[in-house]
Each structure stands twice: as C-alpha cells, then as structure tokens.
Amino acid sequence: MINGEPFSVENRVTDAVIANVHSASPGDVREALATAVAAFPIWSATTEEQRVAILRGLADCLEAHEEELADWASRSGWRAARMSVSPSASC
C-alpha cells in the first residue's frame, strides 16, 4: 500500500478532479523494489510459454480498457487520446 502524501489529479482543461492518489514515499519505493526482487526467482523459473500467456493476458486487459485508459491519459495531461490508442505510437 502506498502511504505517501495524497494529491489530486486534475483535468488540465477544466481543472476538475479526475482522481485522488498518493505519492510514493521512499519507503514505498523500497518495499516495491524488495517485492520485485523476491518475485524474480519465481518469474525466472517460469517457462517462455507461461510468460507469454501472462503477458498476453495483461495485453488483453489493457486492450479491453483501451478507450478508458486513453481518455484518462488525455484528461490528466498525458498524450492526446488519438496518440494513446494508436497502434503505431511508441511506448
């Protein structure tokens, strides 16, 4: 759980609050890193086929929410929505 200071994400056009989130503290970052290090042996023991299945599942989830994610990204001041959903857009 992230325990940093709370802040609001605002629509840069309307100034409406679109999300309330918490910043990550140095302790949160250390915990995330320790969790990733602990997970590495399990991940590295998976087969290529298992990794492909996991990553395809993640891709399917992102694609299922593509419009919602693009809308949020554009409202929060990231990239323009049309760029966010473009198959040719670089990551």
Order of alpha helices (4+ residues) and beta strands (2+ residues): beta-beta-alpha-alpha-alpha-alpha
